[in-house]
């Protein structure tokens, strides 16, 4: 990456990033993490998740958090815990 390709835009987001693969086999992805992803990557079109670990923070309030993946067109879920499917389908 060079300095000719800006990492952040004026809103401190990665506005040019459109594909993201998330993998972790040591810690689950919690709802707050997906909120941060949605805010930092406003043009995310493809999200791929690999994580078999159960959510530690599973509650109705966590599931109804205002998270918006407005440009997401492709959601790929490999080897996941059912918590991720429930959460992300609910958000979309």
LINTAVEN-V632154 format. One record per residue. N is the residue number from 1. SS is DSSP state (alpha for helix, beta for strand, coil for the rest). OMEGA is omega as a letter, one per 40 degrees, with the letter a starting at -180 (999 if undefined). NEAR is the number of other C-alpha atoms within 12 Angstrom. Layout:
n->N ss->SS omega->OMEGA near->NEAR
n->N ss->SS omega->OMEGA near->NEAR
This chain:
n->1 ss->coil omega->a near->6
n->2 ss->coil omega->i near->6
n->3 ss->coil omega->i near->7
n->4 ss->coil omega->i near->7
n->5 ss->coil omega->a near->12
n->6 ss->coil omega->i near->16
n->7 ss->coil omega->i near->18
n->8 ss->coil omega->i near->17
n->9 ss->coil omega->a near->15
n->10 ss->coil omega->i near->10
n->11 ss->coil omega->a near->13
n->12 ss->coil omega->i near->14
n->13 ss->coil omega->i near->21
n->14 ss->coil omega->a near->24
n->15 ss->coil omega->a near->24
n->16 ss->coil omega->a near->19
n->17 ss->coil omega->a near->25
n->18 ss->coil omega->a near->25
n->19 ss->beta omega->a near->24
n->20 ss->beta omega->i near->26
n->21 ss->beta omega->i near->21
n->22 ss->beta omega->i near->26
n->23 ss->beta omega->i near->21
n->24 ss->coil omega->i near->20
n->25 ss->coil omega->a near->16
n->26 ss->coil omega->a near->12
n->27 ss->coil omega->i near->17
n->28 ss->coil omega->i near->27
n->29 ss->coil omega->a near->31
n->30 ss->coil omega->a near->26
n->31 ss->alpha omega->a near->31
n->32 ss->alpha omega->i near->23
n->33 ss->alpha omega->i near->20
n->34 ss->alpha omega->i near->30
n->35 ss->alpha omega->i near->24
n->36 ss->alpha omega->i near->20
n->37 ss->alpha omega->a near->29
n->38 ss->alpha omega->i near->33
n->39 ss->alpha omega->a near->23
n->40 ss->alpha omega->a near->27
n->41 ss->coil omega->a near->32
n->42 ss->coil omega->a near->30
n->43 ss->coil omega->a near->24
n->44 ss->coil omega->a near->29
n->45 ss->coil omega->a near->24
n->46 ss->beta omega->i near->24
n->47 ss->beta omega->i near->28
n->48 ss->beta omega->a near->26
n->49 ss->beta omega->i near->30
n->50 ss->beta omega->i near->26
n->51 ss->coil omega->a near->27
n->52 ss->coil omega->a near->23
n->53 ss->coil omega->a near->22
n->54 ss->coil omega->i near->24
n->55 ss->coil omega->i near->26
n->56 ss->coil omega->a near->16
n->57 ss->coil omega->a near->19
n->58 ss->coil omega->i near->21
n->59 ss->coil omega->i near->15
n->60 ss->alpha omega->a near->12
n->61 ss->alpha omega->i near->12
n->62 ss->alpha omega->a near->24
n->63 ss->alpha omega->a near->26
n->64 ss->coil omega->i near->20
n->65 ss->coil omega->a near->22
n->66 ss->coil omega->i near->21
n->67 ss->coil omega->a near->27
n->68 ss->coil omega->i near->25
n->69 ss->coil omega->a near->29
n->70 ss->coil omega->a near->19
n->71 ss->coil omega->a near->21
n->72 ss->coil omega->a near->27
n->73 ss->coil omega->a near->16
n->74 ss->beta omega->i near->21
n->75 ss->beta omega->a near->25
n->76 ss->beta omega->a near->24
n->77 ss->beta omega->i near->25
n->78 ss->beta omega->i near->19
n->79 ss->coil omega->a near->20
n->80 ss->coil omega->i near->26
n->81 ss->coil omega->a near->23
n->82 ss->alpha omega->i near->21
n->83 ss->alpha omega->a near->28
n->84 ss->alpha omega->i near->34
n->85 ss->alpha omega->a near->25
n->86 ss->alpha omega->a near->22
n->87 ss->alpha omega->a near->32
n->88 ss->alpha omega->i near->34
n->89 ss->alpha omega->i near->20
n->90 ss->alpha omega->a near->19
n->91 ss->alpha omega->a near->23
n->92 ss->coil omega->999 near->20
